[in-house]
Amino acid sequence: MARQRRRVLPGFGISLGYALTYLGLIVLLPLAALVWKASALDVDGWLQLLSAPRTLAALKLSFGGALIAALFNAVAGLLVAWVLVRYRFPGRRLIDALVDLPFALPTAVAGIALTAIYAPNGWLGQYLLPLGIKIAYAPAGVLVAMIFVGFPYVVRTLQPVLETLDRDVEEAAESLGATRLQTFVRVIVPALLPTLLTGFALALARAVGEYGSVIFIAGNIPLRSEIAPLLIVQKLEQFDYAGAAALGTVMLGFSLLLLVAIALLQRWSGRWAERGA
């Protein structure tokens, strides 16, 4: 008789049932309730909500700003992770610890701190304003807040991969006459691309749903620096629960589409990396 294969976790059926139940109660049930609440709006209500200039401007700023912030964090996060892993210098551990500061700092405190720095009378804002650069109470302030909260996700996602990256492959490429740029593009980037996309997706998702730090520095000017989560809060304060749920459902749909697109891109990049290997 063939010996029965032992599983790492005993009671696979119970474990799977618990996992699915937990996922359903914590994730699927609230999302289903959101969609069900939004269904209270009729077709005219949906069209009126989605065609409103204020709604379109808020969605554009939320998703457009989150996309730009995630792209910036992907580049800056890769650079910071590379420096922290590949170089040894005084204060490296302190800088490494500071990367986690946006994780621990309450978002409201982050918004107040950013506003104090970039306001027209702030530490940096008073010098930027004469140059025609306005950060606080403008769309640029929304972008700065989104970059701040999403930055650690890219760095912490890339660091473990960089630490385990085989340097012998880089040395082999250099011994074959490859320049540093060619080694980076053809050897390092294919190995890091799936992980970099994961960090990008995490930073994007974090920026899309950010509220606390943004509302302090944005100024919340309709059609200019107002984000979609703020519109949802305002509708809740007006007891327009169906409208708030509908706007939340729209954000949920856009977020799912973005995450699916990133997942497909990750799958493609993984296959590309395997072919390169």
Steps between C-alpha positions, in 0.01 A plus 500: 500500500619842408555713802255785533659833438533700819397861488676778683175621657278228647131516425516652153122519469462685828786736417358574155153555641630738765702694240202535265269598786744760625547639148126512445422677828788747493524580127217369284206574730580873547559540126172325424323728748654802328376391157156412642469843662602670175229309312245722674581767241308481173657549158438875502665527840807314379526715186459818699768391747753387240450795267532764771811715435591487868494119503705473180759747630529316833539159334756637257706648782473189720600248234722725290688626803532148642641374170758778478594455867541123455721550193715748691523263796598212272805692377593664830426184700725292276783749544463515878471122535810456283703744711389342828584147386813548291686771693628540855525854636457683834133546589378222272300331776339831596394565139374143474285556810367833369361322193237342727393834647192537272386158625502606865399864464124569516381637168352812659835577662673447166258743334557765765878458473498524121278807516736665750787442259339593167244764600562852360646597838658158566863400527538430128182651364608857575798454270313310228211744471712792360616255232141436397492153657199435720486164677251531784133565417558387142503173303876484556433463872280198433783347300754564777276336761443196276873464441565520874257222598591266212878525504577231765303233312740507205815504712394219733383286208828535311748466786469122560535427129805723467662331799460156339594612149799300378788737429690232310269558204586870501872421516462253216329763286777749573768241419333449162538868422160634603488858620338593829191624318473179297543290815228696675253486211559141387588325826369689800175647365354165378565349844347796685211585268233267651584619852515862387153466350375355829635799690350730238160335541515532880599867481225564246233334711616687810493836321156448345339445838698762692289754687646623828824652378352638177212705635731716712738599222261494202284796597200300376407750228217361283601419142866565590641323806213285620545121516232235457514368861417850622191504277392171657535646850304809398217287362491304824476823697205597278339160572529410131601142575405366157709768328797433727474126435471560126811716496679238709392232253642704213833530682489128574444418134785722383731356766418141402568577134836655590598206719400248232704691241801505733459128575502422127806720459671315785424168335641621172812641666554171685494308174734755345742457791491121459577529130787734580636249750 
